[in-house]
Amino acid sequence: MSTRWSEIDRMLKTINLLRTGIDGLSSDFDRSYRWNAGWAGEASTPKTNIYDLGGKFEVRAEVPGFSKEDLSVKVQGNYLELSGTRKTEPPQGYSIHRNERNTLSFTRSFTLPADIDAERVEAALQNGILRLSLAKSAAATPRQIPIG
Amino acid sequence: MSETAMTKKADTQIEPTRQLRSIVPEVDILENESEILVNADLPGVTRENLTIHIDNGKLTLTGTRKLNVEGAVVWEEFGDVEYHRVFSVPQSIDTENISAELHDGVLQLHLGKTSAAKPKKIEIKTS
């Protein structure tokens, strides 16, 4: 009986070892886009960051090769939707040696931690990065309360 | 330096300095009769932070991106990185005839071919 327990114990240790390995893989979040994508798989949606600046959220997304006209942003309550289509068709008369950049057509939606004011959303596109500034609605903005 | 301090130092491995993560950018390589065209996705890289070197038949592309983040992170999928990729350039490329443009985070690199490498039509003589 005791030998059995030690076997189970050894097995569990192996599982733990495997798990740390997997964790290391997924935390390597932007090592490479294609050859070491970890759990993210093929990049079918743009990588996105969300920051909380107290009174507003800032969202940044990697959208290389997209023009202003190719992107659309929708906002409602605490729901944010980004979508876009990029064309990477080769120009006329060229033959293709390598094609890693894919024609990207995506829709990605987020549920933000707080409601946002749809009237006070700003979007800017610079060097292939989309930057959104989303002001929180009055109810969700932190307020200083004086102690009386 | 005391003896204990010396042994302690020997125990610790060489500490790496803070480095940027290195990413291999995705590229498309196209060719026509007069040039090879390389398109690379480099989101967030500005013109000042991008260098292209050609030396000894190797084309090196290096670009850094700094995000200058403010506030607390709610969700994060990308960060400050260094894009780095090396290509072998064939002899048929005229190194004097290379141009590059950067638009919306996409680098377009035009590598012109030497006149000797351009296709030529050969007349067949009949006797």
Interface residues (C-beta under 8 A of the other chain):
Chain A: F29 D30 R31 S32 Y33 R34 W35 A40 K47 T48 N49 I50 Y51 D52 L53 G54 F57 E58 R60 E62 V63 P64 G65 F66 S67 T88 P90 P91 G93 Y94 S95 I96 H97 R98 N99 E100 R101 F110 L112 P113 L125 N127 G128 I129
Chain B: R21 I23 V24 P25 E26 V27 D28 I29 L30 E31 N32 E33 I36 L37 N39 D41 L42 P43 G44 V45 T46 L67 V69 E70 G71 A72 V73 V74 W75 E76 E77 F78 G79 V81 L102 D104 G105 V106
